[in-house]
Amino acid sequence: MSWKFAVSTLGMPGVPVREAARVARERGCHGVELRVHPDEEVRPGMAPREVAEARRLIEGAGLEVACLAGYVKVCAPGSDASGVAELRSLVELAGLIGAPAVRVFPGGESGADGPARERIGAVLPDLERQGVTLLVETHDSHPTGELARRLVEPFGAPETVAVLWDALHPWRTGESPAQTRRLLGEYLGYFQVKDARRADSWTPVPPGEGDVPLADCGSLLRSWSGWVSLEWERAWYPDIAPVSVPLRAAADWFERWRPE
């Protein structure tokens, strides 16, 4: 069993790839999770030469791309054609930049799977061709391991379609870490370290300072291999500390719990 440690650029909004890679390297990360967003250097519709330059900078820093964090909503009502096109574009970008996985959101009505099976099924050949895993995050309409697994299990291919376990959301909605780990089973493809306080309306705090039972998560994950990434939501909470503060705490958590 082994882990690799990454930090999401969600915690460094607007920061160029070169600087994000420097921060990650100096804090002992093995990789970066790249937020794919119009406000960022890594964005939808990048020119191939721009993708190649971003990849060069990351690999030149001795790092890997852990995941592309996209904003496709696979369960959302609307045109299947546009949803599939957005997914294909994200998967293609992953292939070009060397990312082994792409993160998507459920984004539907509460607990409703909507067109997720059709949309994901349409890009299975793209995922297989690029060697990329599609990760559905435990988030919004499907915040628990139980609900997220329901979206990916029909494909029966956890190496291609799996779940990203965000530490906060399943627990916040009543599913214990032990339940989440058991429910996800072989479909656990990625883990995001995150902490927050209930009393502060779930405003992010550095790992270990909030209410999320991260020690339970760490213990449960020691028999698993994969990427562990700090998600620090500074893009949405601009008044929280710079990413270097929670990154130190996340690195300590990583060292405490990583498999020997």
C-alpha positions as CSV (number, residue, x, y, z in Angstrom):
1,M,0.0,0.0,0.0
2,S,1.3,3.5,-0.8
3,W,0.1,7.1,-1.0
4,K,1.1,10.1,-3.0
5,F,0.5,13.6,-1.6
6,A,-0.8,16.5,-3.6
7,V,-2.3,20.0,-3.2
8,S,-5.2,21.4,-5.1
9,T,-4.7,24.7,-6.9
10,L,-8.2,25.7,-5.6
11,G,-6.2,26.9,-2.6
12,M,-4.1,29.2,-4.9
13,P,-6.7,31.0,-7.0
14,G,-5.1,32.8,-9.9
15,V,-1.6,31.7,-9.1
16,P,0.4,30.6,-12.2
17,V,1.4,27.0,-12.6
18,R,5.0,27.7,-12.1
19,E,4.4,29.2,-8.7
20,A,1.9,26.5,-7.7
21,A,4.5,23.9,-8.5
22,R,7.0,25.7,-6.4
23,V,4.7,25.8,-3.4
24,A,3.9,22.1,-3.8
25,R,7.5,21.0,-4.2
26,E,8.7,23.1,-1.2
27,R,6.0,21.5,1.0
28,G,7.0,17.9,0.1
29,C,4.2,17.2,-2.3
30,H,4.5,14.6,-5.0
31,G,2.0,16.3,-7.3
32,V,-0.6,19.0,-7.9
33,E,-4.3,18.7,-8.4
34,L,-5.1,21.3,-11.1
35,R,-8.3,23.2,-11.0
36,V,-9.6,23.6,-14.5
37,H,-11.5,26.8,-14.6
38,P,-11.8,29.9,-16.8
39,D,-10.1,32.0,-14.1
40,E,-7.0,29.8,-14.0
41,E,-4.0,29.2,-16.2
42,V,-5.2,25.6,-16.7
43,R,-8.6,26.2,-18.2
44,P,-11.1,24.7,-20.7
45,G,-10.0,25.3,-24.3
46,M,-6.3,25.7,-23.7
47,A,-4.1,25.7,-26.8
48,P,-1.9,22.6,-27.1
49,R,1.3,24.7,-26.7
50,E,-0.1,26.1,-23.5
51,V,-0.8,22.6,-22.2
52,A,2.6,21.4,-23.1
53,E,4.2,24.4,-21.3
54,A,2.2,23.7,-18.1
55,R,3.2,20.1,-18.2
56,R,6.8,21.0,-18.7
57,L,6.8,23.3,-15.7
58,I,5.2,20.7,-13.4
59,E,7.4,17.9,-14.5
60,G,10.4,20.2,-14.4
61,A,9.7,20.7,-10.7
62,G,9.8,17.0,-10.2
63,L,6.0,16.7,-9.7
64,E,3.1,14.9,-11.3
65,V,-0.4,16.0,-12.1
66,A,-2.5,14.1,-9.6
67,C,-5.9,15.0,-11.1
68,L,-7.7,17.6,-13.1
69,A,-10.5,19.1,-11.0
70,G,-13.2,20.0,-13.5
71,Y,-16.7,21.3,-13.0
72,V,-18.7,19.0,-15.3
73,K,-22.0,18.0,-13.6
74,V,-22.8,14.6,-14.8
75,C,-26.3,14.4,-13.2
76,A,-27.4,17.9,-14.1
77,P,-30.5,18.4,-16.3
78,G,-29.9,19.7,-19.8
79,S,-28.4,18.7,-23.1
80,D,-26.6,15.4,-23.1
81,A,-24.7,16.6,-26.1
82,S,-23.2,19.6,-24.4
83,G,-22.5,17.6,-21.2
84,V,-20.7,14.9,-23.1
85,A,-18.7,17.4,-25.1
86,E,-17.6,19.1,-21.9
87,L,-16.5,15.7,-20.5
88,R,-14.6,14.8,-23.6
89,S,-12.8,18.0,-23.6
90,L,-11.7,17.5,-20.0
91,V,-10.6,13.9,-20.7
92,E,-8.6,15.1,-23.7
93,L,-6.9,17.8,-21.6
94,A,-6.0,15.1,-19.0
95,G,-4.3,13.1,-21.7
96,L,-2.3,16.0,-23.0
97,I,-1.2,17.2,-19.6
98,G,-0.4,13.8,-18.1
99,A,-3.2,13.6,-15.5
100,P,-4.3,10.1,-14.5
101,A,-7.8,11.2,-13.5
102,V,-10.4,13.9,-13.9
103,R,-12.8,15.1,-11.1
104,V,-16.4,15.8,-11.9
105,F,-19.4,16.7,-9.8
106,P,-22.8,15.0,-9.6
107,G,-24.6,18.4,-9.7
108,G,-28.1,17.1,-10.0
109,E,-31.3,17.4,-8.0
110,S,-30.9,15.8,-4.5
111,G,-30.2,12.1,-4.9
112,A,-31.4,12.1,-8.6
113,D,-29.0,10.4,-10.9
114,G,-30.4,12.1,-14.0
115,P,-28.4,11.5,-17.2
116,A,-25.2,10.5,-15.4
117,R,-25.1,6.9,-16.8
118,E,-25.6,8.0,-20.4
119,R,-23.0,10.8,-20.1
120,I,-20.4,8.8,-18.5
121,G,-21.0,5.8,-20.7
122,A,-20.6,8.0,-23.8
123,V,-17.0,8.9,-22.8
124,L,-15.9,5.4,-21.7
125,P,-13.9,4.9,-24.9
126,D,-12.2,8.3,-24.4
127,L,-11.2,7.4,-20.9
128,E,-9.9,4.0,-21.9
129,R,-8.0,5.4,-24.9
130,Q,-6.3,8.2,-22.7
131,G,-5.8,5.9,-19.7
132,V,-7.7,8.3,-17.5
133,T,-10.0,7.6,-14.6
134,L,-13.2,9.6,-14.2
135,L,-13.8,10.4,-10.5
136,V,-17.2,11.5,-9.2
137,E,-16.8,13.5,-6.1
138,T,-18.9,13.0,-2.9
139,H,-20.5,16.4,-3.3
140,D,-23.8,18.4,-3.8
141,S,-26.6,16.1,-4.9
142,H,-24.6,12.9,-4.1
143,P,-22.6,13.8,-0.9
144,T,-22.3,10.3,0.5
145,G,-20.3,7.2,-0.4
146,E,-23.6,5.4,-0.9
147,L,-25.0,7.8,-3.4
148,A,-21.7,8.4,-5.3
149,R,-21.1,4.7,-5.7
150,R,-24.5,4.3,-7.2
151,L,-23.3,6.5,-10.1
152,V,-20.1,4.6,-10.8
153,E,-20.9,0.9,-9.9
154,P,-23.0,0.2,-13.1
155,F,-19.9,0.4,-15.2
156,G,-18.1,-2.3,-13.2
157,A,-14.7,-0.8,-13.9
158,P,-13.2,1.0,-10.9
159,E,-10.0,1.6,-12.8
160,T,-12.0,3.8,-15.3
161,V,-14.9,5.2,-13.3
162,A,-14.6,5.6,-9.5
163,V,-15.3,8.0,-6.6
164,L,-13.3,10.8,-5.1
165,W,-13.9,10.8,-1.4
166,D,-14.1,14.4,0.0
167,A,-13.5,14.0,3.7
168,L,-16.1,16.6,4.7
169,H,-19.3,15.9,2.8
170,P,-20.2,12.3,3.6
171,W,-19.5,12.9,7.3
172,R,-21.3,16.2,7.4
173,T,-24.4,14.5,6.0
174,G,-24.4,11.7,8.5
175,E,-22.2,9.0,7.0
176,S,-19.3,8.0,9.2
177,P,-15.8,7.5,7.7
178,A,-16.1,3.8,8.4
179,Q,-19.3,3.6,6.4
180,T,-17.9,5.6,3.5
181,R,-14.8,3.5,3.3
182,R,-16.9,0.2,3.4
183,L,-19.4,1.5,0.9
184,L,-16.9,2.7,-1.6
185,G,-14.8,-0.5,-1.5
186,E,-12.8,-0.9,-4.7
187,Y,-14.5,2.2,-6.1
188,L,-12.4,4.5,-4.0
189,G,-10.1,6.2,-6.4
190,Y,-8.9,9.4,-4.6
191,F,-9.1,11.1,-1.2
192,Q,-9.3,14.8,-0.4
193,V,-8.2,16.0,3.0
194,K,-10.4,18.7,4.3
195,D,-11.5,20.1,7.6
196,A,-14.1,22.6,8.8
197,R,-16.1,23.6,11.8
198,R,-19.8,23.1,12.1
199,A,-20.2,26.1,14.3
200,D,-18.7,28.3,11.6
201,S,-21.0,27.2,8.9
202,W,-18.4,24.8,7.6
203,T,-15.8,27.4,6.8
204,P,-12.5,25.6,6.0
205,V,-9.9,25.3,8.7
206,P,-6.5,23.6,8.6
207,P,-6.6,19.8,9.0
208,G,-6.8,18.9,12.6
209,E,-8.5,22.2,13.7
210,G,-12.0,21.3,12.8
211,D,-14.7,18.7,13.4
212,V,-14.1,16.3,10.6
213,P,-12.8,13.0,12.1
214,L,-9.6,12.9,9.9
215,A,-7.8,10.5,12.3
216,D,-10.6,7.9,11.5
217,C,-10.1,8.6,7.8
218,G,-6.4,8.1,8.0
219,S,-6.7,4.9,9.9
220,L,-9.2,3.5,7.5
221,L,-7.1,4.4,4.4
222,R,-3.9,2.7,5.4
223,S,-4.9,-0.5,3.5
224,W,-5.5,1.6,0.3
225,S,-3.2,3.0,-2.3
226,G,-3.7,6.3,-4.2
227,W,-3.5,10.0,-4.3
228,V,-4.3,12.1,-1.1
229,S,-4.8,15.7,-1.9
230,L,-5.4,18.8,0.3
231,E,-8.4,20.8,-0.9
232,W,-8.3,24.3,0.5
233,E,-11.2,26.3,-0.8
234,R,-9.6,29.8,-0.9
235,A,-11.2,30.5,-4.3
236,W,-14.6,30.5,-2.5
237,Y,-13.4,31.7,0.9
238,P,-10.9,34.5,0.1
239,D,-10.4,35.5,3.7
240,I,-9.0,32.2,4.9
241,A,-5.3,31.7,5.4
242,P,-2.9,31.2,2.5
243,V,-2.5,27.6,1.4
244,S,0.9,27.3,3.1
245,V,-0.8,27.2,6.5
246,P,-3.1,24.2,5.9
247,L,-0.6,22.5,3.7
248,R,1.8,22.2,6.6
249,A,-1.0,20.6,8.7
250,A,-2.0,18.3,5.8
251,A,1.6,17.2,5.3
252,D,1.8,16.3,9.0
253,W,-1.5,14.3,8.7
254,F,-0.1,12.6,5.6
255,E,3.1,11.6,7.4
256,R,1.2,10.4,10.5
257,W,-1.1,8.1,8.6
258,R,0.5,7.0,5.4
259,P,1.2,3.3,5.0
260,E,4.7,2.3,6.0
